[in-house]
């Protein structure tokens, strides 16, 4: 049985009010901005996920886990006719190994309506994700 943690809150970006979207747009970027080191052009890619009013482009979604009043984890998803993909999955170091990555994966599968979506990652991160990917049967 899954452990339920009342201190964790999972949200879907597209359900936020216009005001919340403006706030979360910057908070999500701040949480992920270190990805600029691994992925040159990450900032441009991130901005391209959104329309001018901070609505997500069609076929995109962001799932956010908050814990202890801050963002603990993020999943950025893409669902098109051609591709169902987890583009980004990150859990902050203080919150790793607490089941947040698994919950984000499960919510991603649900939103994508796919239990084996494409997942891309920098090769330097493969060891960090090995147990999570193995748990879900990814090769």
VMD Tcl script that builds the backbone (N, CA, C; Angstrom):
set m [mol new atoms 417]
animate dup $m
set s [atomselect $m all]
$s set {name element resname resid chain x y z} {
  {N N UNK 1 A 0.841 -1.184 0.000}
  {CA C UNK 1 A 0.000 0.000 0.000}
  {C C UNK 1 A 0.887 1.248 0.000}
  {N N UNK 2 A 0.496 2.245 -0.796}
  {CA C UNK 2 A 1.262 3.479 -0.869}
  {C C UNK 2 A 1.075 4.288 0.411}
  {N N UNK 3 A 2.153 4.870 0.835}
  {CA C UNK 3 A 2.126 5.747 1.998}
  {C C UNK 3 A 1.586 7.105 1.544}
  {N N UNK 4 A 0.616 7.626 2.246}
  {CA C UNK 4 A 0.060 8.938 1.920}
  {C C UNK 4 A 0.714 9.956 2.836}
  {N N UNK 5 A 1.270 10.978 2.226}
  {CA C UNK 5 A 1.935 12.020 2.992}
  {C C UNK 5 A 1.105 13.295 2.884}
  {N N UNK 6 A 0.505 13.705 3.977}
  {CA C UNK 6 A -0.369 14.878 3.960}
  {C C UNK 6 A 0.411 16.164 3.737}
  {N N UNK 7 A 1.722 16.124 3.898}
  {CA C UNK 7 A 2.534 17.314 3.694}
  {C C UNK 7 A 2.892 17.537 2.224}
  {N N UNK 8 A 2.559 16.578 1.364}
  {CA C UNK 8 A 2.833 16.721 -0.062}
  {C C UNK 8 A 1.576 17.160 -0.780}
  {N N UNK 9 A 1.748 18.085 -1.694}
  {CA C UNK 9 A 0.622 18.563 -2.496}
  {C C UNK 9 A 1.048 18.471 -3.957}
  {N N UNK 10 A 0.243 17.786 -4.762}
  {CA C UNK 10 A 0.508 17.655 -6.192}
  {C C UNK 10 A -0.492 18.514 -6.948}
  {N N UNK 11 A 0.017 19.313 -7.873}
  {CA C UNK 11 A -0.833 20.221 -8.640}
  {C C UNK 11 A -0.531 20.089 -10.124}
  {N N UNK 12 A -1.533 20.384 -10.913}
  {CA C UNK 12 A -1.431 20.395 -12.369}
  {C C UNK 12 A -1.447 21.862 -12.808}
  {N N UNK 13 A -0.410 22.281 -13.492}
  {CA C UNK 13 A -0.247 23.690 -13.866}
  {C C UNK 13 A -1.478 24.247 -14.588}
  {N N UNK 14 A -2.030 23.489 -15.515}
  {CA C UNK 14 A -3.138 24.003 -16.334}
  {C C UNK 14 A -4.397 24.300 -15.514}
  {N N UNK 15 A -4.477 23.796 -14.284}
  {CA C UNK 15 A -5.649 24.061 -13.445}
  {C C UNK 15 A -5.512 25.342 -12.622}
  {N N UNK 16 A -4.346 25.969 -12.663}
  {CA C UNK 16 A -4.119 27.182 -11.878}
  {C C UNK 16 A -4.871 28.376 -12.466}
  {N N UNK 17 A -5.148 29.345 -11.611}
  {CA C UNK 17 A -5.717 30.616 -12.072}
  {C C UNK 17 A -4.632 31.379 -12.834}
  {N N UNK 18 A -5.033 32.413 -13.557}
  {CA C UNK 18 A -4.068 33.228 -14.313}
  {C C UNK 18 A -3.003 33.803 -13.377}
  {N N UNK 19 A -3.415 34.253 -12.213}
  {CA C UNK 19 A -2.476 34.815 -11.234}
  {C C UNK 19 A -1.476 33.750 -10.770}
  {N N UNK 20 A -1.975 32.546 -10.449}
  {CA C UNK 20 A -1.090 31.462 -10.004}
  {C C UNK 20 A -0.105 31.063 -11.102}
  {N N UNK 21 A -0.559 31.067 -12.342}
  {CA C UNK 21 A 0.326 30.699 -13.455}
  {C C UNK 21 A 1.514 31.645 -13.544}
  {N N UNK 22 A 1.270 32.927 -13.365}
  {CA C UNK 22 A 2.367 33.909 -13.402}
  {C C UNK 22 A 3.361 33.619 -12.276}
  {N N UNK 23 A 2.859 33.332 -11.085}
  {CA C UNK 23 A 3.738 33.031 -9.946}
  {C C UNK 23 A 4.520 31.733 -10.171}
  {N N UNK 24 A 3.818 30.688 -10.560}
  {CA C UNK 24 A 4.465 29.383 -10.726}
  {C C UNK 24 A 5.423 29.358 -11.905}
  {N N UNK 25 A 5.155 30.110 -12.943}
  {CA C UNK 25 A 6.043 30.180 -14.104}
  {C C UNK 25 A 7.475 30.477 -13.640}
  {N N UNK 26 A 7.615 31.488 -12.796}
  {CA C UNK 26 A 8.948 31.871 -12.297}
  {C C UNK 26 A 9.482 30.884 -11.270}
  {N N UNK 27 A 8.619 30.397 -10.393}
  {CA C UNK 27 A 9.066 29.445 -9.373}
  {C C UNK 27 A 9.553 28.142 -10.003}
  {N N UNK 28 A 8.859 27.668 -11.014}
  {CA C UNK 28 A 9.281 26.439 -11.694}
  {C C UNK 28 A 10.627 26.657 -12.360}
  {N N UNK 29 A 10.770 27.806 -13.031}
  {CA C UNK 29 A 12.053 28.087 -13.685}
  {C C UNK 29 A 13.183 28.155 -12.653}
  {N N UNK 30 A 12.947 28.816 -11.538}
  {CA C UNK 30 A 13.983 28.901 -10.488}
  {C C UNK 30 A 14.369 27.504 -9.996}
  {N N UNK 31 A 13.392 26.631 -9.875}
  {CA C UNK 31 A 13.640 25.255 -9.430}
  {C C UNK 31 A 14.498 24.501 -10.445}
  {N N UNK 32 A 14.292 24.773 -11.728}
  {CA C UNK 32 A 14.954 24.009 -12.790}
  {C C UNK 32 A 16.149 24.709 -13.431}
  {N N UNK 33 A 16.443 25.945 -13.067}
  {CA C UNK 33 A 17.429 26.732 -13.820}
  {C C UNK 33 A 18.822 26.109 -13.885}
  {N N UNK 34 A 19.159 25.219 -12.963}
  {CA C UNK 34 A 20.459 24.550 -13.029}
  {C C UNK 34 A 20.568 23.637 -14.255}
  {N N UNK 35 A 19.440 23.320 -14.868}
  {CA C UNK 35 A 19.457 22.496 -16.080}
  {C C UNK 35 A 20.156 23.204 -17.239}
  {N N UNK 36 A 20.335 24.526 -17.127}
  {CA C UNK 36 A 21.086 25.255 -18.147}
  {C C UNK 36 A 22.510 24.726 -18.271}
  {N N UNK 37 A 23.045 24.164 -17.194}
  {CA C UNK 37 A 24.409 23.606 -17.209}
  {C C UNK 37 A 24.440 22.340 -18.067}
  {N N UNK 38 A 23.460 21.456 -17.880}
  {CA C UNK 38 A 23.408 20.196 -18.627}
  {C C UNK 38 A 22.872 20.384 -20.041}
  {N N UNK 39 A 21.951 21.309 -20.198}
  {CA C UNK 39 A 21.282 21.508 -21.479}
  {C C UNK 39 A 21.399 22.958 -21.918}
  {N N UNK 40 A 22.438 23.266 -22.693}
  {CA C UNK 40 A 22.516 24.640 -23.230}
  {C C UNK 40 A 21.221 24.917 -24.004}
  {N N UNK 41 A 20.659 26.061 -23.778}
  {CA C UNK 41 A 19.397 26.379 -24.435}
  {C C UNK 41 A 18.180 26.005 -23.611}
  {N N UNK 42 A 18.390 25.522 -22.381}
  {CA C UNK 42 A 17.253 25.143 -21.538}
  {C C UNK 42 A 16.307 26.328 -21.318}
  {N N UNK 43 A 16.854 27.501 -21.043}
  {CA C UNK 43 A 16.006 28.682 -20.785}
  {C C UNK 43 A 15.080 28.963 -21.957}
  {N N UNK 44 A 15.623 28.909 -23.155}
  {CA C UNK 44 A 14.817 29.158 -24.354}
  {C C UNK 44 A 13.751 28.071 -24.504}
  {N N UNK 45 A 14.140 26.811 -24.270}
  {CA C UNK 45 A 13.186 25.704 -24.357}
  {C C UNK 45 A 12.056 25.904 -23.350}
  {N N UNK 46 A 12.424 26.263 -22.100}
  {CA C UNK 46 A 11.420 26.455 -21.055}
  {C C UNK 46 A 10.434 27.554 -21.455}
  {N N UNK 47 A 10.958 28.685 -21.896}
  {CA C UNK 47 A 10.072 29.793 -22.295}
  {C C UNK 47 A 9.158 29.376 -23.436}
  {N N UNK 48 A 9.652 28.491 -24.323}
  {CA C UNK 48 A 8.870 28.027 -25.452}
  {C C UNK 48 A 7.721 27.094 -25.083}
  {N N UNK 49 A 7.696 26.621 -23.837}
  {CA C UNK 49 A 6.587 25.782 -23.375}
  {C C UNK 49 A 5.300 26.584 -23.203}
  {N N UNK 50 A 5.452 27.915 -23.125}
  {CA C UNK 50 A 4.346 28.780 -22.730}
  {C C UNK 50 A 3.955 29.758 -23.830}
  {N N UNK 51 A 2.695 30.156 -23.782}
  {CA C UNK 51 A 2.212 31.276 -24.584}
  {C C UNK 51 A 2.551 32.556 -23.822}
  {N N UNK 52 A 2.288 33.699 -24.432}
  {CA C UNK 52 A 2.627 34.973 -23.795}
  {C C UNK 52 A 1.957 35.179 -22.443}
  {N N UNK 53 A 0.746 34.662 -22.282}
  {CA C UNK 53 A -0.010 34.864 -21.045}
  {C C UNK 53 A 0.295 33.805 -19.979}
  {N N UNK 54 A 1.367 33.028 -20.192}
  {CA C UNK 54 A 1.831 31.976 -19.267}
  {C C UNK 54 A 0.943 30.737 -19.280}
  {N N UNK 55 A 0.058 30.641 -20.263}
  {CA C UNK 55 A -0.662 29.381 -20.505}
  {C C UNK 55 A 0.327 28.441 -21.184}
  {N N UNK 56 A 0.169 27.150 -20.949}
  {CA C UNK 56 A 1.022 26.169 -21.616}
  {C C UNK 56 A 0.599 25.987 -23.068}
  {N N UNK 57 A 1.581 25.681 -23.917}
  {CA C UNK 57 A 1.292 25.325 -25.302}
  {C C UNK 57 A 0.419 24.072 -25.297}
  {N N UNK 58 A -0.335 23.855 -26.371}
  {CA C UNK 58 A -1.135 22.634 -26.505}
  {C C UNK 58 A -0.239 21.408 -26.401}
  {N N UNK 59 A -0.736 20.384 -25.729}
  {CA C UNK 59 A 0.024 19.143 -25.609}
  {C C UNK 59 A 1.092 19.168 -24.529}
  {N N UNK 60 A 1.116 20.190 -23.719}
  {CA C UNK 60 A 2.100 20.304 -22.633}
  {C C UNK 60 A 1.386 20.347 -21.290}
  {N N UNK 61 A 2.082 19.822 -20.270}
  {CA C UNK 61 A 1.581 19.912 -18.901}
  {C C UNK 61 A 2.762 19.886 -17.952}
  {N N UNK 62 A 2.563 20.460 -16.781}
  {CA C UNK 62 A 3.571 20.434 -15.717}
  {C C UNK 62 A 2.874 19.959 -14.452}
  {N N UNK 63 A 3.464 18.943 -13.830}
  {CA C UNK 63 A 2.963 18.449 -12.548}
  {C C UNK 63 A 3.965 18.901 -11.496}
  {N N UNK 64 A 3.450 19.475 -10.431}
  {CA C UNK 64 A 4.291 20.066 -9.398}
  {C C UNK 64 A 4.000 19.395 -8.063}
  {N N UNK 65 A 5.054 19.008 -7.359}
  {CA C UNK 65 A 4.919 18.532 -5.983}
  {C C UNK 65 A 5.472 19.610 -5.072}
  {N N UNK 66 A 4.674 19.998 -4.090}
  {CA C UNK 66 A 5.130 20.947 -3.087}
  {C C UNK 66 A 5.164 20.251 -1.734}
  {N N UNK 67 A 6.180 20.562 -0.994}
  {CA C UNK 67 A 6.342 19.990 0.337}
  {C C UNK 67 A 7.078 21.019 1.185}
  {N N UNK 68 A 6.667 21.151 2.414}
  {CA C UNK 68 A 7.296 22.117 3.317}
  {C C UNK 68 A 7.346 23.517 2.700}
  {N N UNK 69 A 6.254 23.887 2.049}
  {CA C UNK 69 A 6.056 25.226 1.484}
  {C C UNK 69 A 7.015 25.586 0.354}
  {N N UNK 70 A 7.551 24.581 -0.336}
  {CA C UNK 70 A 8.387 24.870 -1.496}
  {C C UNK 70 A 8.216 23.765 -2.529}
  {N N UNK 71 A 8.671 24.035 -3.740}
  {CA C UNK 71 A 8.600 23.024 -4.787}
  {C C UNK 71 A 9.603 21.930 -4.461}
  {N N UNK 72 A 9.117 20.701 -4.400}
  {CA C UNK 72 A 9.960 19.544 -4.100}
  {C C UNK 72 A 10.262 18.734 -5.353}
  {N N UNK 73 A 9.364 18.799 -6.342}
  {CA C UNK 73 A 9.558 18.029 -7.563}
  {C C UNK 73 A 8.701 18.541 -8.694}
  {N N UNK 74 A 9.162 18.253 -9.915}
  {CA C UNK 74 A 8.494 18.736 -11.130}
  {C C UNK 74 A 8.555 17.659 -12.200}
  {N N UNK 75 A 7.489 17.518 -12.947}
  {CA C UNK 75 A 7.492 16.718 -14.177}
  {C C UNK 75 A 6.922 17.598 -15.285}
  {N N UNK 76 A 7.665 17.717 -16.394}
  {CA C UNK 76 A 7.184 18.446 -17.561}
  {C C UNK 76 A 6.883 17.411 -18.638}
  {N N UNK 77 A 5.664 17.469 -19.171}
  {CA C UNK 77 A 5.177 16.430 -20.069}
  {C C UNK 77 A 4.818 16.978 -21.445}
  {N N UNK 78 A 4.898 16.079 -22.422}
  {CA C UNK 78 A 4.512 16.400 -23.796}
  {C C UNK 78 A 3.654 15.261 -24.326}
  {N N UNK 79 A 2.474 15.609 -24.833}
  {CA C UNK 79 A 1.595 14.614 -25.419}
  {C C UNK 79 A 1.102 15.123 -26.769}
  {N N UNK 80 A 1.611 14.507 -27.828}
  {CA C UNK 80 A 1.170 14.838 -29.179}
  {C C UNK 80 A 0.822 13.533 -29.884}
  {N N UNK 81 A 0.313 13.632 -31.099}
  {CA C UNK 81 A 0.024 12.432 -31.896}
  {C C UNK 81 A 1.303 11.611 -32.077}
  {N N UNK 82 A 2.424 12.291 -32.262}
  {CA C UNK 82 A 3.692 11.630 -32.556}
  {C C UNK 82 A 4.398 11.096 -31.320}
  {N N UNK 83 A 4.154 11.722 -30.159}
  {CA C UNK 83 A 5.018 11.414 -29.025}
  {C C UNK 83 A 4.334 11.663 -27.686}
  {N N UNK 84 A 4.514 10.716 -26.771}
  {CA C UNK 84 A 4.111 10.862 -25.370}
  {C C UNK 84 A 5.416 10.813 -24.594}
  {N N UNK 85 A 5.722 11.892 -23.864}
  {CA C UNK 85 A 7.074 12.024 -23.337}
  {C C UNK 85 A 7.114 12.717 -21.982}
  {N N UNK 86 A 7.966 12.197 -21.095}
  {CA C UNK 86 A 8.335 12.909 -19.871}
  {C C UNK 86 A 9.622 13.648 -20.232}
  {N N UNK 87 A 9.502 14.950 -20.420}
  {CA C UNK 87 A 10.636 15.762 -20.874}
  {C C UNK 87 A 11.592 16.079 -19.733}
  {N N UNK 88 A 11.043 16.334 -18.587}
  {CA C UNK 88 A 11.842 16.726 -17.426}
  {C C UNK 88 A 11.211 16.106 -16.187}
  {N N UNK 89 A 12.046 15.525 -15.350}
  {CA C UNK 89 A 11.597 14.999 -14.060}
  {C C UNK 89 A 12.703 15.317 -13.067}
  {N N UNK 90 A 12.378 16.128 -12.087}
  {CA C UNK 90 A 13.375 16.505 -11.089}
  {C C UNK 90 A 12.747 16.516 -9.700}
  {N N UNK 91 A 13.503 16.022 -8.739}
  {CA C UNK 91 A 13.127 16.104 -7.330}
  {C C UNK 91 A 14.304 16.760 -6.623}
  {N N UNK 92 A 14.021 17.768 -5.822}
  {CA C UNK 92 A 15.080 18.482 -5.092}
  {C C UNK 92 A 15.793 17.526 -4.138}
  {N N UNK 93 A 17.089 17.703 -4.001}
  {CA C UNK 93 A 17.921 16.808 -3.196}
  {C C UNK 93 A 17.356 16.523 -1.801}
  {N N UNK 94 A 16.885 17.526 -1.049}
  {CA C UNK 94 A 16.382 17.220 0.303}
  {C C UNK 94 A 15.144 16.321 0.320}
  {N N UNK 95 A 14.478 16.166 -0.836}
  {CA C UNK 95 A 13.236 15.409 -0.893}
  {C C UNK 95 A 13.368 14.096 -1.665}
  {N N UNK 96 A 14.562 13.782 -2.091}
  {CA C UNK 96 A 14.761 12.540 -2.829}
  {C C UNK 96 A 14.627 11.343 -1.896}
  {N N UNK 97 A 14.299 10.200 -2.475}
  {CA C UNK 97 A 14.140 8.931 -1.763}
  {C C UNK 97 A 12.968 8.962 -0.767}
  {N N UNK 98 A 11.940 9.762 -1.122}
  {CA C UNK 98 A 10.733 9.836 -0.293}
  {C C UNK 98 A 9.481 9.454 -1.081}
  {N N UNK 99 A 9.666 8.950 -2.300}
  {CA C UNK 99 A 8.532 8.525 -3.111}
  {C C UNK 99 A 7.967 9.597 -4.027}
  {N N UNK 100 A 8.542 10.785 -4.014}
  {CA C UNK 100 A 8.024 11.880 -4.844}
  {C C UNK 100 A 8.252 11.580 -6.327}
  {N N UNK 101 A 9.421 11.073 -6.676}
  {CA C UNK 101 A 9.698 10.718 -8.071}
  {C C UNK 101 A 8.721 9.689 -8.590}
  {N N UNK 102 A 8.438 8.677 -7.779}
  {CA C UNK 102 A 7.468 7.640 -8.184}
  {C C UNK 102 A 6.079 8.226 -8.384}
  {N N UNK 103 A 5.662 9.074 -7.467}
  {CA C UNK 103 A 4.329 9.681 -7.584}
  {C C UNK 103 A 4.266 10.574 -8.828}
  {N N UNK 104 A 5.325 11.333 -9.094}
  {CA C UNK 104 A 5.349 12.163 -10.298}
  {C C UNK 104 A 5.291 11.292 -11.557}
  {N N UNK 105 A 6.005 10.163 -11.534}
  {CA C UNK 105 A 5.961 9.236 -12.673}
  {C C UNK 105 A 4.533 8.727 -12.866}
  {N N UNK 106 A 3.891 8.289 -11.796}
  {CA C UNK 106 A 2.543 7.733 -11.899}
  {C C UNK 106 A 1.536 8.769 -12.389}
  {N N UNK 107 A 1.642 9.991 -11.874}
  {CA C UNK 107 A 0.755 11.061 -12.344}
  {C C UNK 107 A 1.040 11.395 -13.808}
  {N N UNK 108 A 2.309 11.299 -14.200}
  {CA C UNK 108 A 2.685 11.532 -15.604}
  {C C UNK 108 A 2.078 10.466 -16.500}
  {N N UNK 109 A 2.191 9.197 -16.099}
  {CA C UNK 109 A 1.594 8.108 -16.882}
  {C C UNK 109 A 0.095 8.342 -17.049}
  {N N UNK 110 A -0.539 8.760 -15.968}
  {CA C UNK 110 A -1.985 9.002 -15.985}
  {C C UNK 110 A -2.329 10.117 -16.974}
  {N N UNK 111 A -1.605 11.241 -16.881}
  {CA C UNK 111 A -1.898 12.377 -17.767}
  {C C UNK 111 A -1.606 12.025 -19.223}
  {N N UNK 112 A -0.494 11.332 -19.448}
  {CA C UNK 112 A -0.106 10.947 -20.808}
  {C C UNK 112 A -0.942 9.790 -21.353}
  {N N UNK 113 A -1.647 9.100 -20.471}
  {CA C UNK 113 A -2.394 7.888 -20.821}
  {C C UNK 113 A -1.466 6.881 -21.505}
  {N N UNK 114 A -0.302 6.702 -20.866}
  {CA C UNK 114 A 0.741 5.833 -21.421}
  {C C UNK 114 A 1.611 5.354 -20.265}
  {N N UNK 115 A 1.797 4.029 -20.152}
  {CA C UNK 115 A 2.618 3.535 -19.049}
  {C C UNK 115 A 4.083 3.330 -19.434}
  {N N UNK 116 A 4.425 3.577 -20.692}
  {CA C UNK 116 A 5.831 3.522 -21.119}
  {C C UNK 116 A 6.126 4.687 -22.075}
  {N N UNK 117 A 5.996 5.920 -21.583}
  {CA C UNK 117 A 6.289 7.059 -22.455}
  {C C UNK 117 A 7.797 7.155 -22.715}
  {N N UNK 118 A 8.140 7.952 -23.688}
  {CA C UNK 118 A 9.535 8.251 -23.946}
  {C C UNK 118 A 10.059 9.097 -22.784}
  {N N UNK 119 A 11.267 8.805 -22.354}
  {CA C UNK 119 A 11.906 9.623 -21.315}
  {C C UNK 119 A 13.312 9.937 -21.808}
  {N N UNK 120 A 13.646 11.218 -21.805}
  {CA C UNK 120 A 14.994 11.593 -22.204}
  {C C UNK 120 A 15.708 12.187 -20.994}
  {N N UNK 121 A 17.020 11.917 -20.937}
  {CA C UNK 121 A 17.807 12.481 -19.835}
  {C C UNK 121 A 19.261 12.595 -20.244}
  {N N UNK 122 A 19.947 13.471 -19.582}
  {CA C UNK 122 A 21.379 13.637 -19.790}
  {C C UNK 122 A 22.070 12.384 -19.276}
  {N N UNK 123 A 23.064 11.911 -20.010}
  {CA C UNK 123 A 23.719 10.651 -19.622}
  {C C UNK 123 A 24.342 10.709 -18.227}
  {N N UNK 124 A 24.706 11.894 -17.766}
  {CA C UNK 124 A 25.290 12.010 -16.418}
  {C C UNK 124 A 24.254 11.762 -15.319}
  {N N UNK 125 A 22.983 11.746 -15.675}
  {CA C UNK 125 A 21.913 11.554 -14.685}
  {C C UNK 125 A 21.373 10.129 -14.664}
  {N N UNK 126 A 21.820 9.281 -15.589}
  {CA C UNK 126 A 21.250 7.942 -15.691}
  {C C UNK 126 A 21.377 7.152 -14.395}
  {N N UNK 127 A 22.503 7.282 -13.701}
  {CA C UNK 127 A 22.681 6.541 -12.441}
  {C C UNK 127 A 21.684 6.993 -11.376}
  {N N UNK 128 A 21.342 8.291 -11.380}
  {CA C UNK 128 A 20.398 8.808 -10.389}
  {C C UNK 128 A 18.983 8.267 -10.617}
  {N N UNK 129 A 18.648 8.004 -11.869}
  {CA C UNK 129 A 17.302 7.561 -12.217}
  {C C UNK 129 A 17.203 6.053 -12.370}
  {N N UNK 130 A 18.323 5.339 -12.257}
  {CA C UNK 130 A 18.355 3.899 -12.549}
  {C C UNK 130 A 17.305 3.115 -11.769}
  {N N UNK 131 A 17.221 3.302 -10.459}
  {CA C UNK 131 A 16.280 2.504 -9.672}
  {C C UNK 131 A 14.828 2.855 -10.000}
  {N N UNK 132 A 14.548 4.115 -10.239}
  {CA C UNK 132 A 13.193 4.536 -10.592}
  {C C UNK 132 A 12.784 3.954 -11.944}
  {N N UNK 133 A 13.676 4.022 -12.908}
  {CA C UNK 133 A 13.375 3.483 -14.238}
  {C C UNK 133 A 13.236 1.969 -14.194}
  {N N UNK 134 A 14.087 1.335 -13.417}
  {CA C UNK 134 A 14.010 -0.129 -13.282}
  {C C UNK 134 A 12.687 -0.535 -12.630}
  {N N UNK 135 A 12.262 0.229 -11.632}
  {CA C UNK 135 A 11.010 -0.054 -10.931}
  {C C UNK 135 A 9.824 -0.112 -11.910}
  {N N UNK 136 A 9.846 0.780 -12.910}
  {CA C UNK 136 A 8.760 0.821 -13.889}
  {C C UNK 136 A 9.046 0.014 -15.150}
  {N N UNK 137 A 10.152 -0.729 -15.158}
  {CA C UNK 137 A 10.433 -1.624 -16.265}
  {C C UNK 137 A 11.000 -0.970 -17.512}
  {N N UNK 138 A 11.568 0.222 -17.359}
  {CA C UNK 138 A 12.203 0.871 -18.508}
  {C C UNK 138 A 13.563 0.255 -18.748}
  {N N UNK 139 A 13.976 0.231 -20.000}
  {CA C UNK 139 A 15.290 -0.320 -20.354}
  {C C UNK 139 A 16.151 0.787 -20.918}
}
mol reanalyze $m
mol bondsrecalc $m
mol representation Tube
mol addrep $m
